[in-house]
Amino acid sequence: MIVALIAACEIGFWVLLAAGLAFRYLLRMPRTGLALLLCEPLLEVVLLVATALDLKNGADPDWTHGLAALYIGYTVGHGHRTVKWLDGHAAHRFGGAPPPRKPPQYGMARARHEGRVWLGTVLGAAVATALLQLAVWYVDDPSRVTSLESWRYVAWRAAGIHGLVALSYLIWPRKAPAGEPAGEPEAVTGPKERLHR
């Protein structure tokens, strides 16, 4: 049941995102589009409640509960950035906004960009860890929570690997070809303004 719900939440994320952007830019109904985009976090709340109810009803904690925590953590860490990125592209393609800037490709600007993305992964791992610890306390049976505890290591292993990749951009920064600027600040043109219209 939990795996099906995770899949439903993932599909729901993209459906709400597509609908929100369509209302904002194709149908010229920015408030309706914004309301749909603001419904995105409700999907994680539904998954969290369903996971808690599953455990409350006596389900043995297993990999599906751990995966649910990681999914929620990932969405908290990276969901907002994904929505902003797609909003920038939709605003350009359908709303007449200037094209969004691409992330910097070279030097310290690229290293800073990779570091910011990695911080999203760290936030996701922290959220997943907190949810898993709450589940461990909720179950309150050391013999039944081994699976939940192992998912904490999965979350931090992923954050560690991503951190090493981000660090590589700092230690070995890519050099811009001759005549090309080293980098520019990473930003999608006006995403905050567009999201708050």
Stockholm file with secondary structure:
# STOCKHOLM 1.0

chainA/1-197         MIVALIAACEIGFWVLLAAGLAFRYLLRMPRTGLALLLCEPLLEVVLLVATALDLKNGADPDWTHGLAALYIGYTVGHGHRTVKWLDGHAAHRFGGAPPPRKPPQYGMARARHEGRVWLGTVLGAAVATALLQLAVWYVDDPSRVTSLESWRYVAWRAAGIHGLVALSYLIWPRKAPAGEPAGEPEAVTGPKERLHR
#=GR chainA/1-197 SS CHHHHHHHHHHHHHHHHHHHHIIIIISCCHHHHHHHHHTHHHHHHHHHHHHHHHHHTTCCCCHHHHHHHHHHHHHHHHHHHHHHHHHHHHHHHHHCCCCCCCCCCSHHHHHHHHHHHHHHHHHHHHHHHHHHHHHHHHHCCGGGCHHHHHHHHHHHHHHHHHHHHHHHHHHSCCCCCTTSCSCCCCCCSSHHHHHTC
#=GC SS_cons         CHHHHHHHHHHHHHHHHHHHHIIIIISCCHHHHHHHHHTHHHHHHHHHHHHHHHHHTTCCCCHHHHHHHHHHHHHHHHHHHHHHHHHHHHHHHHHCCCCCCCCCCSHHHHHHHHHHHHHHHHHHHHHHHHHHHHHHHHHCCGGGCHHHHHHHHHHHHHHHHHHHHHHHHHHSCCCCCTTSCSCCCCCCSSHHHHHTC
//
